[in-house]
Every structure is written in structure tokens, then in C-alpha cells.
Amino acid sequence: MKFTHTRRAMTAVAATVAATLLLAGCAGTAEAGSGSEGGEPEGLKIALSNGFVNGWRLTLIDKFETEADKLKEEGVVSDYSVVNAPGENSATEQASQIRSLMLQNPDVLMVIPASSSALKPVIEEACTAGINVIILDADMETSCGTVVRNEYGQWGADSLEPALEAIGGKGDIVINRGVVGSQPEEAFHARQQEILADFPDVKVAAEINGFCDSATAQKEIVGILGSLPEIAAVPGCIGGMGIVQAFESAGREAPVVVFDTDGKSLKFWKDSGIDNGSFAALTDPGQVVAAIYVALAKERGDDVPAEVVLPLVKIAQEDLDYWVAELGTDEYAAIAWDDASIEAALEALENGEDVQAPALQK
């Protein structure tokens, strides 16, 4: 869906009249950017609202700021801002934050929501105000927003299938689950159960709730390791470094694990000399750069689907040296999306094909 600046102004005026929308009148005074339908956008104001901060999100924010600075030098962006909602992933506080951002009259509003359901009303307010809305790293149906995300069921597959291949499709495994009860984890785990149904020689000896955290996974494994048979693999929601440390502390051989994609974990993998088919798989903080170019495509008037699903970060043994050299200790691996690769991604989606990540520039 295209939001030209003419449409933005018209919608904002209409919103001013609508008494039910508290902030719409502010949008009526917006000084829109100078992009136009069919032409290259320029002078855009972009705002990013983030629900909470962790290491993965910090990498995402860094990628956003780096790309926004580049586009600012090119004149595509005139100004940008990043605001992290206070509190612990509070949808109420983030909704208030988004309304404050709307007062700044952004052309593009990018949101990583604390809650897809609770934030839908304020997202609809932004839509009504004529703002080009991009929702990141979440699933949300809106009247105008475009979702850019990874697919959690695919993450479940990417976090299991390489392990099954490494162990030859047989042996005892432990499933490392994420935040049990959350929608992403349900999709993640359900896909893994579907895959395991086709591997009768693989036995799930136990499940742990690792919460996608290495230290938690280590603690959970330590608590049950004495009762476990020989374990061939511990696939699931990352945590590989802690799991390996738990096995080594017990004097047992490290199984195939799924490492985090941060520099510290990957360096541990390399330095430990583990070469048993272990791998790394995680959602992509680089999706924020992809989202910027999706927003620009909408500004140009290109056909953009309501949802843009992108591949995850996957790191195999042969790419380990590259990423260890590339990343800082707390930095997470990110796919290097750009305008050309997103153009190819949108074309693939239009043709019903899978999106391919751009190749590593080694």
C-alpha cells in the first residue's frame, strides 16, 4: 500500500475532523517529505519505536542507525530517531511513546511491538494519520502497516534439521525450548514436533526450558545430566555455549548444539574446536535494514505485500572464521540487506518464491 505525501496530508485533515482520534489533528500540520509516487523518495523522517532492550536489539538499533546515516548522506532521509520504551516490555508505555513520536510527524514509523494485540489500536491511529507504518519482528494485522519479520516455524526448522543431519537421523536428543507459552515459541516447537515425527530413530530423552539464554540452558542441563543417556544433540533455542560447558564440566563429550549468533558465542565455538556438526541459527537483527528498504519501496509506490517474511541467520562451520573476525563480543550476526536484495525479495514474494538472503561478502 502506497502512502504518498499528498495522501498523507489528505488523511491527516480527515483525521483532524474525527473526534475519536486524539492525535490526528497533529498530523494535519505535518511537513511531509518530498518523495512522490513513482519517483525516488527524499527528505524522509523515520522514527523507530523499540519495546525493550537486549543484546540482539542493540545490534538491530546499531544497524538501523548506520543505514539511516548512510541514507541521510544521500538525501533520502532528512532525520531519524530511535526511542526505547521504558519499563520491561510494557505495551502501555510503548503506546504512549508511539503517540509522542506521532507528534513529530514522521513519514515512516517503524515499530518493534511489546505486544501485537495491545499495540494494534495505536498502530491504527498512525495508519489513520497517513504514516507509512512498518512492524518489525512480530505478527500483526493492521489496515495499512507492513510486517517485516522472520518466521518462527522456520526458526524451529533451522534450529533442528542441521542437528538431525549431523547425527545421521538417529540417537537420543534433548530439546531446548524457549519461552514456553509465548506465540513464537509455540510455532517454533510445533514445527520441530512435525519434523521429529519423520525421524523414528531419534528419541527425545528430555526437554528443558532454556528461555533462549545460554546461562539458563546450562543450569537446566546440569540439573538433569546425571540421569541422561548418551546425548547426540541438544537442538532448539540457541544456548549452545552454556550447554557445551555443562557437558564438559560433567566430563561428557559435547553433543551437537545450536550456538547463539553473537561474537562471544561464536568465538567460544571456534576456540573450543567443536567440529561435530554444531551450528548457529537465530532471527536476524538485519531485518531492520530490510524494513527501511521496504518502507522506501512503499514510498516509491511499488507493490509491497502486507507481510514480508525473510530468512534467518544461519551459520555453519565453514562460515565460522568469517563471523568471528567480523563481530564484536556482544554483536550479533546480521544479514547484509540493501535496496537491491530487498527488490529481489519483493519480486520473489510476488512470484510465490522463497526469499533468498544475499551472499556473504567474504
Secondary structure as UniProt FT lines:
FT   HELIX           5..17
FT   TURN            19..20
FT   TURN            22..23
FT   HELIX           24..27
FT   TURN            28..29
FT   TURN            37..38
FT   STRAND          44..50
FT   HELIX           55..73
FT   TURN            74..75
FT   STRAND          77..84
FT   TURN            87..89
FT   HELIX           91..102
FT   TURN            103..104
FT   STRAND          108..112
FT   TURN            116..119
FT   HELIX           120..128
FT   TURN            129..130
FT   STRAND          132..136
FT   STRAND          146..150
FT   HELIX           152..158
FT   TURN            159..160
FT   HELIX           161..166
FT   TURN            167..169
FT   STRAND          171..177
FT   TURN            180..181
FT   HELIX           183..196
FT   TURN            197..198
FT   TURN            200..201
FT   STRAND          202..209
FT   TURN            211..212
FT   HELIX           214..224
FT   HELIX           225..227
FT   STRAND          233..234
FT   HELIX           240..249
FT   TURN            250..251
FT   STRAND          256..259
FT   HELIX           263..272
FT   STRAND          279..282
FT   TURN            285..286
FT   HELIX           287..300
FT   STRAND          307..310
FT   STRAND          313..315
FT   HELIX           317..319
FT   HELIX           320..326
FT   TURN            329..330
FT   HELIX           339..350
FT   TURN            351..352
//
